[in-house]
Amino acid sequence: MPPPPPNEAIESLASVLGEDSTREIVRLFLADFPQSVSRLGSGSREEQVMTAHALKSSALHMGATGLSQRMAAIERKLSATPEALSPEEIRTAVAEFEAVEPGLRAYANP
C-alpha cells in the first residue's frame, strides 16, 4: 500500500487531483527544485524574483511552509534592494527544502 500524503496540503491536492496526479506534481517539484534554486544566484534580477516567487508558491502547495516563508523573504529582498543573495541565504533555503524532501520523496515514489 502506498504511503499516505505527508501533510495536509498534499492531502488536499490529492482529494482534488487524485493520488497519481498529485504524486506526479510532487515528483516535478522535487526534480525542478535544484535547477530553480540555482537560478537564484544567477540571471537577471527579474528572473531571480520570478524564481523566488514561483518557489514560494510551489513550496506552499507542497506543504513546505518554512521553505515558502524563506522564499517570500528572498523575494522581498530581491524586490526591495539591489543586494545579491548571500550564499548563506541560498544554503538556508536548500536546508528548508531538505527538511521536507524525505517525506515528499516517500509519497512521490511509493
C-alpha positions as a Markdown table, in Angstrom:
| # | Residue | x | y | z |
|---|---|---|---|---|
| 1 | Met | 0.0 | 0.0 | 0.0 |
| 2 | Pro | 1.4 | 3.4 | -1.0 |
| 3 | Pro | 2.2 | 5.9 | 1.8 |
| 4 | Pro | -0.4 | 8.5 | 2.7 |
| 5 | Pro | 0.1 | 12.2 | 1.9 |
| 6 | Pro | 2.8 | 13.6 | 4.1 |
| 7 | Asn | 0.9 | 16.7 | 5.1 |
| 8 | Glu | -2.5 | 18.5 | 4.8 |
| 9 | Ala | -1.5 | 20.4 | 1.7 |
| 10 | Ile | -0.7 | 17.3 | -0.3 |
| 11 | Glu | -3.8 | 15.6 | 1.1 |
| 12 | Ser | -5.9 | 18.5 | -0.1 |
| 13 | Leu | -4.3 | 18.3 | -3.6 |
| 14 | Ala | -4.8 | 14.6 | -3.7 |
| 15 | Ser | -8.5 | 15.0 | -2.8 |
| 16 | Val | -9.0 | 17.2 | -5.9 |
| 17 | Leu | -6.5 | 15.8 | -8.4 |
| 18 | Gly | -6.2 | 12.2 | -7.3 |
| 19 | Glu | -3.2 | 10.4 | -5.9 |
| 20 | Asp | -1.5 | 9.6 | -9.2 |
| 21 | Ser | -1.6 | 13.2 | -10.4 |
| 22 | Thr | -0.6 | 14.6 | -7.1 |
| 23 | Arg | 2.4 | 12.2 | -6.9 |
| 24 | Glu | 3.4 | 13.4 | -10.4 |
| 25 | Ile | 3.2 | 17.1 | -9.2 |
| 26 | Val | 5.4 | 16.3 | -6.2 |
| 27 | Arg | 7.9 | 14.5 | -8.4 |
| 28 | Leu | 8.1 | 17.5 | -10.6 |
| 29 | Phe | 8.6 | 19.8 | -7.6 |
| 30 | Leu | 11.4 | 17.6 | -6.3 |
| 31 | Ala | 13.1 | 17.4 | -9.7 |
| 32 | Asp | 12.8 | 21.1 | -10.5 |
| 33 | Phe | 13.9 | 22.5 | -7.2 |
| 34 | Pro | 17.7 | 22.1 | -7.7 |
| 35 | Gln | 17.6 | 23.9 | -11.0 |
| 36 | Ser | 15.3 | 26.6 | -9.7 |
| 37 | Val | 17.3 | 27.4 | -6.6 |
| 38 | Ser | 20.5 | 27.6 | -8.7 |
| 39 | Arg | 18.8 | 30.4 | -10.7 |
| 40 | Leu | 18.5 | 32.5 | -7.5 |
| 41 | Gly | 22.3 | 33.1 | -7.7 |
| 42 | Ser | 22.4 | 33.9 | -11.4 |
| 43 | Gly | 20.4 | 35.6 | -14.1 |
| 44 | Ser | 18.8 | 39.0 | -14.2 |
| 45 | Arg | 17.1 | 40.4 | -11.1 |
| 46 | Glu | 13.7 | 39.9 | -12.7 |
| 47 | Glu | 14.5 | 36.2 | -13.3 |
| 48 | Gln | 15.6 | 35.8 | -9.7 |
| 49 | Val | 12.4 | 37.5 | -8.4 |
| 50 | Met | 10.2 | 35.3 | -10.6 |
| 51 | Thr | 12.1 | 32.2 | -9.5 |
| 52 | Ala | 11.7 | 33.1 | -5.8 |
| 53 | His | 8.0 | 33.8 | -6.4 |
| 54 | Ala | 7.5 | 30.5 | -8.2 |
| 55 | Leu | 9.3 | 28.5 | -5.5 |
| 56 | Lys | 7.3 | 30.3 | -2.8 |
| 57 | Ser | 4.1 | 29.3 | -4.3 |
| 58 | Ser | 5.2 | 25.7 | -5.2 |
| 59 | Ala | 6.5 | 25.1 | -1.7 |
| 60 | Leu | 3.3 | 26.3 | -0.2 |
| 61 | His | 1.4 | 23.8 | -2.4 |
| 62 | Met | 3.8 | 21.0 | -1.2 |
| 63 | Gly | 3.1 | 21.9 | 2.4 |
| 64 | Ala | 6.6 | 23.2 | 2.9 |
| 65 | Thr | 5.6 | 26.2 | 4.9 |
| 66 | Gly | 9.2 | 27.0 | 6.1 |
| 67 | Leu | 10.5 | 26.9 | 2.6 |
| 68 | Ser | 7.6 | 29.0 | 1.3 |
| 69 | Gln | 8.3 | 31.6 | 4.0 |
| 70 | Arg | 12.1 | 31.6 | 3.2 |
| 71 | Met | 11.3 | 32.2 | -0.5 |
| 72 | Ala | 8.9 | 35.0 | 0.4 |
| 73 | Ala | 11.7 | 36.7 | 2.4 |
| 74 | Ile | 14.1 | 36.2 | -0.6 |
| 75 | Glu | 11.5 | 37.6 | -3.0 |
| 76 | Arg | 11.0 | 40.7 | -0.8 |
| 77 | Lys | 14.8 | 41.2 | -0.6 |
| 78 | Leu | 15.3 | 40.9 | -4.3 |
| 79 | Ser | 12.4 | 43.2 | -5.0 |
| 80 | Ala | 13.4 | 45.9 | -2.5 |
| 81 | Thr | 17.2 | 46.0 | -2.6 |
| 82 | Pro | 20.0 | 45.8 | -5.2 |
| 83 | Glu | 21.9 | 43.4 | -3.0 |
| 84 | Ala | 22.7 | 40.0 | -4.2 |
| 85 | Leu | 21.7 | 37.0 | -2.2 |
| 86 | Ser | 24.4 | 35.7 | 0.0 |
| 87 | Pro | 25.5 | 32.0 | -0.2 |
| 88 | Glu | 24.1 | 31.6 | 3.3 |
| 89 | Glu | 20.6 | 32.7 | 2.2 |
| 90 | Ile | 20.6 | 30.2 | -0.6 |
| 91 | Arg | 22.0 | 27.4 | 1.7 |
| 92 | Thr | 19.2 | 28.2 | 4.2 |
| 93 | Ala | 16.6 | 27.8 | 1.5 |
| 94 | Val | 18.2 | 24.5 | 0.5 |
| 95 | Ala | 18.2 | 23.3 | 4.1 |
| 96 | Glu | 14.4 | 24.1 | 4.3 |
| 97 | Phe | 13.9 | 22.0 | 1.2 |
| 98 | Glu | 16.0 | 19.2 | 2.6 |
| 99 | Ala | 13.8 | 19.1 | 5.7 |
| 100 | Val | 10.7 | 18.2 | 3.8 |
| 101 | Glu | 12.3 | 16.3 | 0.9 |
| 102 | Pro | 12.3 | 12.8 | 2.5 |
| 103 | Gly | 8.5 | 12.9 | 3.2 |
| 104 | Leu | 7.8 | 14.2 | -0.2 |
| 105 | Arg | 10.0 | 11.6 | -1.9 |
| 106 | Ala | 8.4 | 8.7 | 0.1 |
| 107 | Tyr | 5.0 | 9.9 | -1.0 |
| 108 | Ala | 6.0 | 10.5 | -4.7 |
| 109 | Asn | 7.8 | 7.3 | -5.2 |
| 110 | Pro | 5.9 | 4.6 | -3.4 |
